[in-house]
Amino acid sequence: MPGGVNSPVRAFKSIDSSPIFFKKAKGAYLWDEDDNQYIDFVGSWGPMILGHADPSIEAALQAAIVNGTSFGAPTRLENEMAAEVIKLVPSIEMVRMVNSGTEAVMSAIRLARAYTTRENPEQTKILKFKGCYHGHADALLVQAGSGVATLGLPDSPGVTKNATQDTILADYNSPEAVTEIFEKYKGQISAVILEPVMGNAGCILPKPGYLEFLREITTANNTLLIFDEVMTGFRVALGGAQQRFNVMPDLTTLGKVIGGGLPVGAYGGRREIMEMVAPAGPMYQAGTLSGNPLAMSAGLACLKKIQEPGFYDELEKKSQYLIDGMTRVIDAPLQTTVCGGMFGFAFSSSPIYNYADTKTVDSDSFKKFYLSMLEQGVYFAPSAFEAGFVSGAHSYEDLDRVIEACRLTNL
């Protein structure tokens, strides 16, 4: 396997080490191949909101698997999942299941272009934000140009300039940058896509009023607003970031939590937009394993459990408890954020509002901190630029152990 892993985020290159290989997980814990136990705050990068191997999800999978793993045909389960997503996510009136977050975003972008170019064939450009990750589709795998209104350049070999020529980048949390872009490319922007809470440059919250500003400027320019809630969906609130901040996008992408730990993705939005998707409309998108009974069964079990009264209040309380404890005992400048079951910490003396601000992060301090925590049985993401995740399975005893490990870490 290239680099010994099946996804780059699993490598330990940024901390000059080798990845740990795991064999078992239960509740808030992981066990590696040498039987070392770790308190886990990666949670398979977000899906394990109930903790690992939750009994209700295990039971749902065992009941489903005896009936077959995939039919490539309609099932009752996928209709139940669609109804549940529509009930819980405020802006979604119709939804299509897919197999990954990347696939969901790729499909939502295609749909946005199909919808807006009906009236205006020139409306083909997509505005994204530096540091927001939307999967590895060519058109969105771009880095910053020389200015806020510069078209993106390929960010990976194999991605051509033609693939990214209609992608524009802006700084997150900067209304001025977005306003300038809309003025420069008037009538050409099909959609604005963002993580409403950035989770791939740490955990960066939108400034007050910023999401409302994006809603207003996109509406005024007949541009669709897409919230990539693959990470924040059912993580920062039951109805996602759009419910938490009360800003409704036109399209939403989902993943992670709705699969209960199995591969899954979805995109949905206003009925008039979604009815352009084949076979109801002309925009083609398909998938052999989409809506398969295993992923739907696990996801439905997960969604049922997170609707229990007080679940999200307790989840955020635990996240805040952890971050408050870390801030109290770590003897170094620390920038922290909490949003539902997501949290972030960065070794920096300056506030972090966007991707450019992450350049102030002290990577050497993070490396020392990470390796020390690992030795003490705490597993964070092996990067200074990833969010952390608390689950319902974490106990306050677990969190106190982590805080004590932080206190013992000498930076």
Contacts in CASP RR format, 6 or more apart in sequence:
PFRMAT RR
TARGET T0000
AUTHOR 0000-0000-0000
METHOD contacts of the structure
MODEL  1
MPGGVNSPVRAFKSIDSSPIFFKKAKGAYLWDEDDNQYIDFVGSWGPMIL
GHADPSIEAALQAAIVNGTSFGAPTRLENEMAAEVIKLVPSIEMVRMVNS
GTEAVMSAIRLARAYTTRENPEQTKILKFKGCYHGHADALLVQAGSGVAT
LGLPDSPGVTKNATQDTILADYNSPEAVTEIFEKYKGQISAVILEPVMGN
AGCILPKPGYLEFLREITTANNTLLIFDEVMTGFRVALGGAQQRFNVMPD
LTTLGKVIGGGLPVGAYGGRREIMEMVAPAGPMYQAGTLSGNPLAMSAGL
ACLKKIQEPGFYDELEKKSQYLIDGMTRVIDAPLQTTVCGGMFGFAFSSS
PIYNYADTKTVDSDSFKKFYLSMLEQGVYFAPSAFEAGFVSGAHSYEDLD
RVIEACRLTNL
3 11 0 8 1.000
4 11 0 8 1.000
4 19 0 8 1.000
5 11 0 8 1.000
5 19 0 8 1.000
9 45 0 8 1.000
9 381 0 8 1.000
9 382 0 8 1.000
9 383 0 8 1.000
9 386 0 8 1.000
10 19 0 8 1.000
10 382 0 8 1.000
11 19 0 8 1.000
11 382 0 8 1.000
12 18 0 8 1.000
12 19 0 8 1.000
12 20 0 8 1.000
12 382 0 8 1.000
14 363 0 8 1.000
14 367 0 8 1.000
14 382 0 8 1.000
14 383 0 8 1.000
14 384 0 8 1.000
15 366 0 8 1.000
15 367 0 8 1.000
15 370 0 8 1.000
15 371 0 8 1.000
15 382 0 8 1.000
16 367 0 8 1.000
17 371 0 8 1.000
17 382 0 8 1.000
19 382 0 8 1.000
20 32 0 8 1.000
20 38 0 8 1.000
20 374 0 8 1.000
20 379 0 8 1.000
21 32 0 8 1.000
21 33 0 8 1.000
22 30 0 8 1.000
22 31 0 8 1.000
22 32 0 8 1.000
22 33 0 8 1.000
23 31 0 8 1.000
23 32 0 8 1.000
23 33 0 8 1.000
24 30 0 8 1.000
24 31 0 8 1.000
25 31 0 8 1.000
25 40 0 8 1.000
25 48 0 8 1.000
25 52 0 8 1.000
25 53 0 8 1.000
26 52 0 8 1.000
26 53 0 8 1.000
27 51 0 8 1.000
27 52 0 8 1.000
27 53 0 8 1.000
27 54 0 8 1.000
27 391 0 8 1.000
27 393 0 8 1.000
28 39 0 8 1.000
28 40 0 8 1.000
28 51 0 8 1.000
28 52 0 8 1.000
28 391 0 8 1.000
28 392 0 8 1.000
28 393 0 8 1.000
28 394 0 8 1.000
28 395 0 8 1.000
28 398 0 8 1.000
29 37 0 8 1.000
29 38 0 8 1.000
29 39 0 8 1.000
29 40 0 8 1.000
29 52 0 8 1.000
30 37 0 8 1.000
30 38 0 8 1.000
30 40 0 8 1.000
30 52 0 8 1.000
30 379 0 8 1.000
31 37 0 8 1.000
31 38 0 8 1.000
32 38 0 8 1.000
36 377 0 8 1.000
37 377 0 8 1.000
38 374 0 8 1.000
38 377 0 8 1.000
38 378 0 8 1.000
38 379 0 8 1.000
39 377 0 8 1.000
39 378 0 8 1.000
39 379 0 8 1.000
39 394 0 8 1.000
39 398 0 8 1.000
39 401 0 8 1.000
39 402 0 8 1.000
40 48 0 8 1.000
40 52 0 8 1.000
40 379 0 8 1.000
41 378 0 8 1.000
41 379 0 8 1.000
41 380 0 8 1.000
41 381 0 8 1.000
41 388 0 8 1.000
41 389 0 8 1.000
41 390 0 8 1.000
41 402 0 8 1.000
42 379 0 8 1.000
42 380 0 8 1.000
42 381 0 8 1.000
42 388 0 8 1.000
42 389 0 8 1.000
43 51 0 8 1.000
43 52 0 8 1.000
43 389 0 8 1.000
43 391 0 8 1.000
44 52 0 8 1.000
44 256 0 8 1.000
44 261 0 8 1.000
45 231 0 8 1.000
45 256 0 8 1.000
45 381 0 8 1.000
45 389 0 8 1.000
46 231 0 8 1.000
46 235 0 8 1.000
46 256 0 8 1.000
46 257 0 8 1.000
46 389 0 8 1.000
47 255 0 8 1.000
47 256 0 8 1.000
47 257 0 8 1.000
47 259 0 8 1.000
47 260 0 8 1.000
47 261 0 8 1.000
48 260 0 8 1.000
48 261 0 8 1.000
48 389 0 8 1.000
48 391 0 8 1.000
49 234 0 8 1.000
49 235 0 8 1.000
49 257 0 8 1.000
49 302 0 8 1.000
49 306 0 8 1.000
49 315 0 8 1.000
49 341 0 8 1.000
49 389 0 8 1.000
49 391 0 8 1.000
49 392 0 8 1.000
50 56 0 8 1.000
50 57 0 8 1.000
50 260 0 8 1.000
50 302 0 8 1.000
50 305 0 8 1.000
50 306 0 8 1.000
50 391 0 8 1.000
50 392 0 8 1.000
50 393 0 8 1.000
51 391 0 8 1.000
51 392 0 8 1.000
51 393 0 8 1.000
51 394 0 8 1.000
52 393 0 8 1.000
54 301 0 8 1.000
54 302 0 8 1.000
54 305 0 8 1.000
54 393 0 8 1.000
56 301 0 8 1.000
56 302 0 8 1.000
56 304 0 8 1.000
56 305 0 8 1.000
57 260 0 8 1.000
57 261 0 8 1.000
57 298 0 8 1.000
57 299 0 8 1.000
57 301 0 8 1.000
57 302 0 8 1.000
59 301 0 8 1.000
60 297 0 8 1.000
60 298 0 8 1.000
60 299 0 8 1.000
60 300 0 8 1.000
60 301 0 8 1.000
61 294 0 8 1.000
61 297 0 8 1.000
61 298 0 8 1.000
63 297 0 8 1.000
64 77 0 8 1.000
64 293 0 8 1.000
64 294 0 8 1.000
64 296 0 8 1.000
64 297 0 8 1.000
65 294 0 8 1.000
67 293 0 8 1.000
68 293 0 8 1.000
69 292 0 8 1.000
69 293 0 8 1.000
69 294 0 8 1.000
70 288 0 8 1.000
70 289 0 8 1.000
70 292 0 8 1.000
70 293 0 8 1.000
70 294 0 8 1.000
71 292 0 8 1.000
71 293 0 8 1.000
72 288 0 8 1.000
72 289 0 8 1.000
72 292 0 8 1.000
75 291 0 8 1.000
75 293 0 8 1.000
75 296 0 8 1.000
77 291 0 8 1.000
77 293 0 8 1.000
77 296 0 8 1.000
77 297 0 8 1.000
77 300 0 8 1.000
78 97 0 8 1.000
78 291 0 8 1.000
78 293 0 8 1.000
78 296 0 8 1.000
80 296 0 8 1.000
80 300 0 8 1.000
81 97 0 8 1.000
81 258 0 8 1.000
81 291 0 8 1.000
81 296 0 8 1.000
81 299 0 8 1.000
81 300 0 8 1.000
81 303 0 8 1.000
82 94 0 8 1.000
82 95 0 8 1.000
82 97 0 8 1.000
84 300 0 8 1.000
84 303 0 8 1.000
85 92 0 8 1.000
85 95 0 8 1.000
85 254 0 8 1.000
85 258 0 8 1.000
85 266 0 8 1.000
85 268 0 8 1.000
86 92 0 8 1.000
86 93 0 8 1.000
86 94 0 8 1.000
86 95 0 8 1.000
88 234 0 8 1.000
88 238 0 8 1.000
88 239 0 8 1.000
88 303 0 8 1.000
88 307 0 8 1.000
89 229 0 8 1.000
89 233 0 8 1.000
89 239 0 8 1.000
89 240 0 8 1.000
89 242 0 8 1.000
89 243 0 8 1.000
89 252 0 8 1.000
89 254 0 8 1.000
90 239 0 8 1.000
90 242 0 8 1.000
90 243 0 8 1.000
90 248 0 8 1.000
91 227 0 8 1.000
91 242 0 8 1.000
91 248 0 8 1.000
91 249 0 8 1.000
91 250 0 8 1.000
91 252 0 8 1.000
91 269 0 8 1.000
91 270 0 8 1.000
92 252 0 8 1.000
92 268 0 8 1.000
92 269 0 8 1.000
93 268 0 8 1.000
93 269 0 8 1.000
93 270 0 8 1.000
93 271 0 8 1.000
93 274 0 8 1.000
94 268 0 8 1.000
94 269 0 8 1.000
94 270 0 8 1.000
94 271 0 8 1.000
94 274 0 8 1.000
94 275 0 8 1.000
95 266 0 8 1.000
95 267 0 8 1.000
95 268 0 8 1.000
95 269 0 8 1.000
95 274 0 8 1.000
96 107 0 8 1.000
96 266 0 8 1.000
96 267 0 8 1.000
96 268 0 8 1.000
96 274 0 8 1.000
96 277 0 8 1.000
96 285 0 8 1.000
96 290 0 8 1.000
97 264 0 8 1.000
97 265 0 8 1.000
97 266 0 8 1.000
97 290 0 8 1.000
97 291 0 8 1.000
97 296 0 8 1.000
98 104 0 8 1.000
98 107 0 8 1.000
98 264 0 8 1.000
98 265 0 8 1.000
98 266 0 8 1.000
98 267 0 8 1.000
98 285 0 8 1.000
98 287 0 8 1.000
98 290 0 8 1.000
99 263 0 8 1.000
99 264 0 8 1.000
99 265 0 8 1.000
99 287 0 8 1.000
99 289 0 8 1.000
99 290 0 8 1.000
100 255 0 8 1.000
100 263 0 8 1.000
100 264 0 8 1.000
100 265 0 8 1.000
101 135 0 8 1.000
101 230 0 8 1.000
101 253 0 8 1.000
101 254 0 8 1.000
101 255 0 8 1.000
101 265 0 8 1.000
102 134 0 8 1.000
102 135 0 8 1.000
102 136 0 8 1.000
102 137 0 8 1.000
103 265 0 8 1.000
104 230 0 8 1.000
104 253 0 8 1.000
104 254 0 8 1.000
104 255 0 8 1.000
104 265 0 8 1.000
104 266 0 8 1.000
104 267 0 8 1.000
105 134 0 8 1.000
105 135 0 8 1.000
105 137 0 8 1.000
105 140 0 8 1.000
105 193 0 8 1.000
105 228 0 8 1.000
105 230 0 8 1.000
105 253 0 8 1.000
105 267 0 8 1.000
106 137 0 8 1.000
106 139 0 8 1.000
107 267 0 8 1.000
107 277 0 8 1.000
107 285 0 8 1.000
108 191 0 8 1.000
108 193 0 8 1.000
108 226 0 8 1.000
108 251 0 8 1.000
108 252 0 8 1.000
108 253 0 8 1.000
108 267 0 8 1.000
108 268 0 8 1.000
109 126 0 8 1.000
109 137 0 8 1.000
109 139 0 8 1.000
109 140 0 8 1.000
109 191 0 8 1.000
109 193 0 8 1.000
109 226 0 8 1.000
110 283 0 8 1.000
110 285 0 8 1.000
111 251 0 8 1.000
111 267 0 8 1.000
111 273 0 8 1.000
111 274 0 8 1.000
111 276 0 8 1.000
111 277 0 8 1.000
111 283 0 8 1.000
111 285 0 8 1.000
112 126 0 8 1.000
112 190 0 8 1.000
112 191 0 8 1.000
112 224 0 8 1.000
112 226 0 8 1.000
112 250 0 8 1.000
112 251 0 8 1.000
112 273 0 8 1.000
113 123 0 8 1.000
113 124 0 8 1.000
113 126 0 8 1.000
113 190 0 8 1.000
113 191 0 8 1.000
114 276 0 8 1.000
114 282 0 8 1.000
114 283 0 8 1.000
115 224 0 8 1.000
115 273 0 8 1.000
115 276 0 8 1.000
116 123 0 8 1.000
116 190 0 8 1.000
116 191 0 8 1.000
116 222 0 8 1.000
116 223 0 8 1.000
116 224 0 8 1.000
117 123 0 8 1.000
117 124 0 8 1.000
117 190 0 8 1.000
119 222 0 8 1.000
120 187 0 8 1.000
120 222 0 8 1.000
122 187 0 8 1.000
122 188 0 8 1.000
123 187 0 8 1.000
123 188 0 8 1.000
123 189 0 8 1.000
123 190 0 8 1.000
123 222 0 8 1.000
123 223 0 8 1.000
124 166 0 8 1.000
124 188 0 8 1.000
124 190 0 8 1.000
125 166 0 8 1.000
125 167 0 8 1.000
125 168 0 8 1.000
125 185 0 8 1.000
125 188 0 8 1.000
125 189 0 8 1.000
125 190 0 8 1.000
126 139 0 8 1.000
126 140 0 8 1.000
126 166 0 8 1.000
126 167 0 8 1.000
126 168 0 8 1.000
126 189 0 8 1.000
126 190 0 8 1.000
126 191 0 8 1.000
126 192 0 8 1.000
126 193 0 8 1.000
127 168 0 8 1.000
127 169 0 8 1.000
127 170 0 8 1.000
127 178 0 8 1.000
127 181 0 8 1.000
127 189 0 8 1.000
127 191 0 8 1.000
127 192 0 8 1.000
127 193 0 8 1.000
128 134 0 8 1.000
128 140 0 8 1.000
128 142 0 8 1.000
128 167 0 8 1.000
128 168 0 8 1.000
128 169 0 8 1.000
128 170 0 8 1.000
128 192 0 8 1.000
128 193 0 8 1.000
128 194 0 8 1.000
129 169 0 8 1.000
129 170 0 8 1.000
129 171 0 8 1.000
129 172 0 8 1.000
129 194 0 8 1.000
129 195 0 8 1.000
129 198 0 8 1.000
129 354 0 8 1.000
129 355 0 8 1.000
130 143 0 8 1.000
130 144 0 8 1.000
130 169 0 8 1.000
130 170 0 8 1.000
130 171 0 8 1.000
130 172 0 8 1.000
130 354 0 8 1.000
130 355 0 8 1.000
130 356 0 8 1.000
131 172 0 8 1.000
131 198 0 8 1.000
131 200 0 8 1.000
131 201 0 8 1.000
131 354 0 8 1.000
131 355 0 8 1.000
132 172 0 8 1.000
132 193 0 8 1.000
132 194 0 8 1.000
132 195 0 8 1.000
132 198 0 8 1.000
132 200 0 8 1.000
132 201 0 8 1.000
132 228 0 8 1.000
133 195 0 8 1.000
133 199 0 8 1.000
133 200 0 8 1.000
134 140 0 8 1.000
134 193 0 8 1.000
134 195 0 8 1.000
134 228 0 8 1.000
134 253 0 8 1.000
135 141 0 8 1.000
136 156 0 8 1.000
138 158 0 8 1.000
138 159 0 8 1.000
138 160 0 8 1.000
138 163 0 8 1.000
138 164 0 8 1.000
139 163 0 8 1.000
139 164 0 8 1.000
139 166 0 8 1.000
139 167 0 8 1.000
140 167 0 8 1.000
140 193 0 8 1.000
141 154 0 8 1.000
141 155 0 8 1.000
141 156 0 8 1.000
141 159 0 8 1.000
141 164 0 8 1.000
142 152 0 8 1.000
142 153 0 8 1.000
142 154 0 8 1.000
142 155 0 8 1.000
142 159 0 8 1.000
142 164 0 8 1.000
142 167 0 8 1.000
142 169 0 8 1.000
143 152 0 8 1.000
143 153 0 8 1.000
143 154 0 8 1.000
143 155 0 8 1.000
143 169 0 8 1.000
144 150 0 8 1.000
144 152 0 8 1.000
144 169 0 8 1.000
144 355 0 8 1.000
145 151 0 8 1.000
145 152 0 8 1.000
145 153 0 8 1.000
145 169 0 8 1.000
148 169 0 8 1.000
148 170 0 8 1.000
148 171 0 8 1.000
148 174 0 8 1.000
148 176 0 8 1.000
148 177 0 8 1.000
148 180 0 8 1.000
148 181 0 8 1.000
149 168 0 8 1.000
149 170 0 8 1.000
149 177 0 8 1.000
149 180 0 8 1.000
149 181 0 8 1.000
149 184 0 8 1.000
149 185 0 8 1.000
150 168 0 8 1.000
150 169 0 8 1.000
151 164 0 8 1.000
151 165 0 8 1.000
151 166 0 8 1.000
151 167 0 8 1.000
151 168 0 8 1.000
152 164 0 8 1.000
152 167 0 8 1.000
152 168 0 8 1.000
152 169 0 8 1.000
153 161 0 8 1.000
153 164 0 8 1.000
154 160 0 8 1.000
154 161 0 8 1.000
154 163 0 8 1.000
154 164 0 8 1.000
168 181 0 8 1.000
168 185 0 8 1.000
168 189 0 8 1.000
170 177 0 8 1.000
170 178 0 8 1.000
170 181 0 8 1.000
171 177 0 8 1.000
171 354 0 8 1.000
171 355 0 8 1.000
171 356 0 8 1.000
172 194 0 8 1.000
172 198 0 8 1.000
172 204 0 8 1.000
172 206 0 8 1.000
172 353 0 8 1.000
172 354 0 8 1.000
172 355 0 8 1.000
173 204 0 8 1.000
173 206 0 8 1.000
173 207 0 8 1.000
173 210 0 8 1.000
173 353 0 8 1.000
173 354 0 8 1.000
174 354 0 8 1.000
175 210 0 8 1.000
175 213 0 8 1.000
178 192 0 8 1.000
178 213 0 8 1.000
178 214 0 8 1.000
178 217 0 8 1.000
179 217 0 8 1.000
181 189 0 8 1.000
182 189 0 8 1.000
182 217 0 8 1.000
182 221 0 8 1.000
182 223 0 8 1.000
186 221 0 8 1.000
187 221 0 8 1.000
187 222 0 8 1.000
189 221 0 8 1.000
189 223 0 8 1.000
190 223 0 8 1.000
190 224 0 8 1.000
191 218 0 8 1.000
191 223 0 8 1.000
191 224 0 8 1.000
191 225 0 8 1.000
191 226 0 8 1.000
191 250 0 8 1.000
191 251 0 8 1.000
192 214 0 8 1.000
192 218 0 8 1.000
192 223 0 8 1.000
192 224 0 8 1.000
192 225 0 8 1.000
192 226 0 8 1.000
193 226 0 8 1.000
193 227 0 8 1.000
193 228 0 8 1.000
194 214 0 8 1.000
194 226 0 8 1.000
194 227 0 8 1.000
194 228 0 8 1.000
195 227 0 8 1.000
195 228 0 8 1.000
195 229 0 8 1.000
195 231 0 8 1.000
195 232 0 8 1.000
196 206 0 8 1.000
196 211 0 8 1.000
196 227 0 8 1.000
196 228 0 8 1.000
196 229 0 8 1.000
196 232 0 8 1.000
196 241 0 8 1.000
196 242 0 8 1.000
196 245 0 8 1.000
196 247 0 8 1.000
197 203 0 8 1.000
197 204 0 8 1.000
197 205 0 8 1.000
197 206 0 8 1.000
197 231 0 8 1.000
197 232 0 8 1.000
197 236 0 8 1.000
197 241 0 8 1.000
197 339 0 8 1.000
197 342 0 8 1.000
198 204 0 8 1.000
198 354 0 8 1.000
198 355 0 8 1.000
199 231 0 8 1.000
199 232 0 8 1.000
199 342 0 8 1.000
199 386 0 8 1.000
199 387 0 8 1.000
200 231 0 8 1.000
200 385 0 8 1.000
200 386 0 8 1.000
200 387 0 8 1.000
201 354 0 8 1.000
201 355 0 8 1.000
201 358 0 8 1.000
201 385 0 8 1.000
202 337 0 8 1.000
202 344 0 8 1.000
202 346 0 8 1.000
202 352 0 8 1.000
202 358 0 8 1.000
202 384 0 8 1.000
202 385 0 8 1.000
202 386 0 8 1.000
202 387 0 8 1.000
203 337 0 8 1.000
203 338 0 8 1.000
203 339 0 8 1.000
203 342 0 8 1.000
203 343 0 8 1.000
203 344 0 8 1.000
203 387 0 8 1.000
203 388 0 8 1.000
204 337 0 8 1.000
204 352 0 8 1.000
204 353 0 8 1.000
204 354 0 8 1.000
205 337 0 8 1.000
205 339 0 8 1.000
206 245 0 8 1.000
207 353 0 8 1.000
211 241 0 8 1.000
211 245 0 8 1.000
211 247 0 8 1.000
212 247 0 8 1.000
214 225 0 8 1.000
214 247 0 8 1.000
215 225 0 8 1.000
215 247 0 8 1.000
215 248 0 8 1.000
215 249 0 8 1.000
217 223 0 8 1.000
218 224 0 8 1.000
218 225 0 8 1.000
218 250 0 8 1.000
219 225 0 8 1.000
224 249 0 8 1.000
224 250 0 8 1.000
224 251 0 8 1.000
224 273 0 8 1.000
225 249 0 8 1.000
225 250 0 8 1.000
225 251 0 8 1.000
226 249 0 8 1.000
226 250 0 8 1.000
226 251 0 8 1.000
226 252 0 8 1.000
226 253 0 8 1.000
227 241 0 8 1.000
227 242 0 8 1.000
227 249 0 8 1.000
227 251 0 8 1.000
227 252 0 8 1.000
227 253 0 8 1.000
228 253 0 8 1.000
229 240 0 8 1.000
229 241 0 8 1.000
229 242 0 8 1.000
229 252 0 8 1.000
229 253 0 8 1.000
229 254 0 8 1.000
230 253 0 8 1.000
230 254 0 8 1.000
230 255 0 8 1.000
230 256 0 8 1.000
230 265 0 8 1.000
231 256 0 8 1.000
231 342 0 8 1.000
231 387 0 8 1.000
232 240 0 8 1.000
232 241 0 8 1.000
232 339 0 8 1.000
232 342 0 8 1.000
233 239 0 8 1.000
233 240 0 8 1.000
233 241 0 8 1.000
233 254 0 8 1.000
233 255 0 8 1.000
233 256 0 8 1.000
233 257 0 8 1.000
234 240 0 8 1.000
234 254 0 8 1.000
234 256 0 8 1.000
234 257 0 8 1.000
234 258 0 8 1.000
234 303 0 8 1.000
234 306 0 8 1.000
235 256 0 8 1.000
235 257 0 8 1.000
235 340 0 8 1.000
235 341 0 8 1.000
235 342 0 8 1.000
235 389 0 8 1.000
236 244 0 8 1.000
236 339 0 8 1.000
236 340 0 8 1.000
236 341 0 8 1.000
236 342 0 8 1.000
237 243 0 8 1.000
237 244 0 8 1.000
237 312 0 8 1.000
237 340 0 8 1.000
238 306 0 8 1.000
238 307 0 8 1.000
238 311 0 8 1.000
238 312 0 8 1.000
241 339 0 8 1.000
242 248 0 8 1.000
242 249 0 8 1.000
242 252 0 8 1.000
244 339 0 8 1.000
244 340 0 8 1.000
249 269 0 8 1.000
250 269 0 8 1.000
250 270 0 8 1.000
250 273 0 8 1.000
251 267 0 8 1.000
251 268 0 8 1.000
251 269 0 8 1.000
251 270 0 8 1.000
251 273 0 8 1.000
252 267 0 8 1.000
252 268 0 8 1.000
252 269 0 8 1.000
253 265 0 8 1.000
253 266 0 8 1.000
253 267 0 8 1.000
253 268 0 8 1.000
254 265 0 8 1.000
254 266 0 8 1.000
254 267 0 8 1.000
254 268 0 8 1.000
255 264 0 8 1.000
255 265 0 8 1.000
255 266 0 8 1.000
256 264 0 8 1.000
257 299 0 8 1.000
257 302 0 8 1.000
257 303 0 8 1.000
257 306 0 8 1.000
258 264 0 8 1.000
258 265 0 8 1.000
258 266 0 8 1.000
258 299 0 8 1.000
258 302 0 8 1.000
258 303 0 8 1.000
259 265 0 8 1.000
259 295 0 8 1.000
259 296 0 8 1.000
259 298 0 8 1.000
259 299 0 8 1.000
259 302 0 8 1.000
260 295 0 8 1.000
260 298 0 8 1.000
260 299 0 8 1.000
260 301 0 8 1.000
260 302 0 8 1.000
261 298 0 8 1.000
261 299 0 8 1.000
261 302 0 8 1.000
262 294 0 8 1.000
262 295 0 8 1.000
262 298 0 8 1.000
262 299 0 8 1.000
263 289 0 8 1.000
263 295 0 8 1.000
264 291 0 8 1.000
264 295 0 8 1.000
264 299 0 8 1.000
268 274 0 8 1.000
274 280 0 8 1.000
275 281 0 8 1.000
276 282 0 8 1.000
276 283 0 8 1.000
277 283 0 8 1.000
277 285 0 8 1.000
278 284 0 8 1.000
278 285 0 8 1.000
278 286 0 8 1.000
305 311 0 8 1.000
306 312 0 8 1.000
311 392 0 8 1.000
312 340 0 8 1.000
314 392 0 8 1.000
315 340 0 8 1.000
315 341 0 8 1.000
315 390 0 8 1.000
315 391 0 8 1.000
315 392 0 8 1.000
316 338 0 8 1.000
316 339 0 8 1.000
316 340 0 8 1.000
316 341 0 8 1.000
318 341 0 8 1.000
318 390 0 8 1.000
318 392 0 8 1.000
318 394 0 8 1.000
318 396 0 8 1.000
318 399 0 8 1.000
319 338 0 8 1.000
319 339 0 8 1.000
319 340 0 8 1.000
319 341 0 8 1.000
319 342 0 8 1.000
319 343 0 8 1.000
319 390 0 8 1.000
320 338 0 8 1.000
321 396 0 8 1.000
321 399 0 8 1.000
322 343 0 8 1.000
322 390 0 8 1.000
322 399 0 8 1.000
322 402 0 8 1.000
322 403 0 8 1.000
323 336 0 8 1.000
323 337 0 8 1.000
323 338 0 8 1.000
323 343 0 8 1.000
323 344 0 8 1.000
323 345 0 8 1.000
325 403 0 8 1.000
325 406 0 8 1.000
326 334 0 8 1.000
326 336 0 8 1.000
326 345 0 8 1.000
326 402 0 8 1.000
326 403 0 8 1.000
326 406 0 8 1.000
327 334 0 8 1.000
327 336 0 8 1.000
328 403 0 8 1.000
329 403 0 8 1.000
329 404 0 8 1.000
329 406 0 8 1.000
329 407 0 8 1.000
330 369 0 8 1.000
330 406 0 8 1.000
330 407 0 8 1.000
330 409 0 8 1.000
330 411 0 8 1.000
331 411 0 8 1.000
332 347 0 8 1.000
332 362 0 8 1.000
332 365 0 8 1.000
332 411 0 8 1.000
333 347 0 8 1.000
333 348 0 8 1.000
333 349 0 8 1.000
333 362 0 8 1.000
334 345 0 8 1.000
334 346 0 8 1.000
334 347 0 8 1.000
334 348 0 8 1.000
335 345 0 8 1.000
335 346 0 8 1.000
335 348 0 8 1.000
335 350 0 8 1.000
335 351 0 8 1.000
335 352 0 8 1.000
336 343 0 8 1.000
336 344 0 8 1.000
336 345 0 8 1.000
336 346 0 8 1.000
337 343 0 8 1.000
337 344 0 8 1.000
337 345 0 8 1.000
338 344 0 8 1.000
341 389 0 8 1.000
341 390 0 8 1.000
342 387 0 8 1.000
342 388 0 8 1.000
342 389 0 8 1.000
342 390 0 8 1.000
343 387 0 8 1.000
343 388 0 8 1.000
343 389 0 8 1.000
343 390 0 8 1.000
344 387 0 8 1.000
344 388 0 8 1.000
346 352 0 8 1.000
346 358 0 8 1.000
346 361 0 8 1.000
346 366 0 8 1.000
346 384 0 8 1.000
347 361 0 8 1.000
347 362 0 8 1.000
347 365 0 8 1.000
347 366 0 8 1.000
347 369 0 8 1.000
347 384 0 8 1.000
347 411 0 8 1.000
348 357 0 8 1.000
348 360 0 8 1.000
348 361 0 8 1.000
348 362 0 8 1.000
349 360 0 8 1.000
350 357 0 8 1.000
350 360 0 8 1.000
351 357 0 8 1.000
352 358 0 8 1.000
352 360 0 8 1.000
352 361 0 8 1.000
358 384 0 8 1.000
358 385 0 8 1.000
361 384 0 8 1.000
361 385 0 8 1.000
363 384 0 8 1.000
365 411 0 8 1.000
366 384 0 8 1.000
368 409 0 8 1.000
368 411 0 8 1.000
369 406 0 8 1.000
369 409 0 8 1.000
369 411 0 8 1.000
370 380 0 8 1.000
370 382 0 8 1.000
372 405 0 8 1.000
372 408 0 8 1.000
372 409 0 8 1.000
372 410 0 8 1.000
373 379 0 8 1.000
373 380 0 8 1.000
373 402 0 8 1.000
373 405 0 8 1.000
373 406 0 8 1.000
373 409 0 8 1.000
376 405 0 8 1.000
376 408 0 8 1.000
376 409 0 8 1.000
377 405 0 8 1.000
378 401 0 8 1.000
378 402 0 8 1.000
378 405 0 8 1.000
380 388 0 8 1.000
381 387 0 8 1.000
381 388 0 8 1.000
END
